[in-house]
Amino acid sequence: MKTVPIGASLSRKIVVDRDRTIDFLGEHLRVYATPFMVRDVEVACRDLLLQFCDPGEDNVGTGISLSHKGSTLLGMTIDVTVNVKAVEGRRVTFSSMVCDGAEEISSGEHGRFVVDIEKVRARMTEKAAKPKA
């Protein structure tokens, strides 16, 4: 893993499509769903951290804490911005903010850990071979 600089950032714009919305309030109240916002933040953090990973490395989430304080309508564009807040060895903490053009709809923190893909594969193979309870 290369050195990850504090303050490194990534921003991306995403159109809130139908698949990113809730449907339980009816068609006229389709809004950006919290689980998809979490996913969008996590993917942005992963993509930022991938820039500093060596070949054979990737990164996995270790925890997330986000607010969801505003409704974003179907078809609106959101701006997801993530910043490296702290680095402790292979553990990286990000701050995040999501805005929809009208307001900030989310802020929070996400942790990720840089892993060796082959080591993860070996652990998962070992786990899969264990008897199931």
Rosetta blueprint (number, residue, H / E / L):
1 M L
2 K L
3 T L
4 V L
5 P L
6 I L
7 G L
8 A L
9 S E
10 L E
11 S E
12 R E
13 K E
14 I E
15 V E
16 V L
17 D L
18 R H
19 D H
20 R H
21 T E
22 I L
23 D L
24 F L
25 L L
26 G L
27 E H
28 H H
29 L H
30 R L
31 V E
32 Y E
33 A L
34 T H
35 P H
36 F H
37 M H
38 V H
39 R H
40 D H
41 V H
42 E H
43 V H
44 A H
45 C H
46 R H
47 D H
48 L H
49 L H
50 L H
51 Q L
52 F L
53 C L
54 D L
55 P L
56 G L
57 E E
58 D E
59 N E
60 V E
61 G E
62 T E
63 G E
64 I E
65 S E
66 L E
67 S L
68 H L
69 K L
70 G L
71 S L
72 T L
73 L E
74 L L
75 G L
76 M L
77 T E
78 I E
79 D E
80 V E
81 T E
82 V E
83 N E
84 V E
85 K E
86 A E
87 V E
88 E E
89 G L
90 R L
91 R E
92 V E
93 T E
94 F E
95 S E
96 S E
97 M E
98 V E
99 C E
100 D L
101 G L
102 A L
103 E L
104 E E
105 I E
106 S E
107 S E
108 G E
109 E E
110 H E
111 G E
112 R E
113 F E
114 V E
115 V E
116 D E
117 I H
118 E H
119 K H
120 V H
121 R H
122 A H
123 R H
124 M H
125 T H
126 E H
127 K H
128 A H
129 A H
130 K L
131 P L
132 K L
133 A L
